Amino acid sequence: MEKLNLNIEVESEVANLYKAMDSNQQKKIDLLLGIWLKEAITNQNYLEDIMEKCSQEAQANGLTPEILESLLQES
């Protein structure tokens, strides 16, 4: 199967941690992300479930809609 590079934006901390990993660990992360992306893209219910879980976790950690809006405006 042909492989292509995909550029995605992540927080600088995530990018720096990834770059600091050895190549074997990076390959494992690449494989995991590829599987996750394929599932998320091809199965809309899966993506919605993930988004709902993220929302619930954010709310449990004190993220309100107002704080989220403020953070999004800063970007």
For each residue, the residues with C-beta under 8 A, 3 or more apart:
1:
2:
3:
4:
5:
6:
7:
8:
9:
10: 14 15 18
11: 14 15
12: 15 16
13: 16 17
14: 10 11 17 18
15: 10 11 12 18 19
16: 12 13 19 20
17: 13 14 20 21
18: 10 14 15 21 26 29
19: 15 16
20: 16 17
21: 17 18 25 26 29
22: 25 26
23: 26 27
24: 27 28
25: 21 22 28 29
26: 18 21 22 23 29 30
27: 23 24 30 31
28: 24 25 31 32
29: 18 21 25 26 32 33
30: 26 27 33 34
31: 27 28 34 35
32: 28 29 35 36
33: 29 30 36 37
34: 30 31 37 38
35: 31 32 38 39
36: 32 33 39 40
37: 33 34 40 41
38: 34 35 41 42
39: 35 36 42 43 46
40: 36 37 43 46 47 50
41: 37 38 47
42: 38 39
43: 39 40 46 47
44: 47 48
45: 48 49
46: 39 40 43 49 50
47: 40 41 43 44 50 51
48: 44 45 51 52
49: 45 46 52 53
50: 40 46 47 53 54
51: 47 48 54 55
52: 48 49 55 56
53: 49 50 56 57
54: 50 51 57 58
55: 51 52 58 59
56: 52 53 59 60
57: 53 54 60 61
58: 54 55 61 63 68
59: 55 56 62 63 64
60: 56 57
61: 57 58
62: 59 67
63: 58 59 67 68
64: 59 67 68
65: 68 69
66: 69 70
67: 62 63 64 70 71
68: 58 63 64 65 71 72
69: 65 66 72 73
70: 66 67 73 74
71: 67 68 74 75
72: 68 69 75
73: 69 70
74: 70 71
75: 71 72
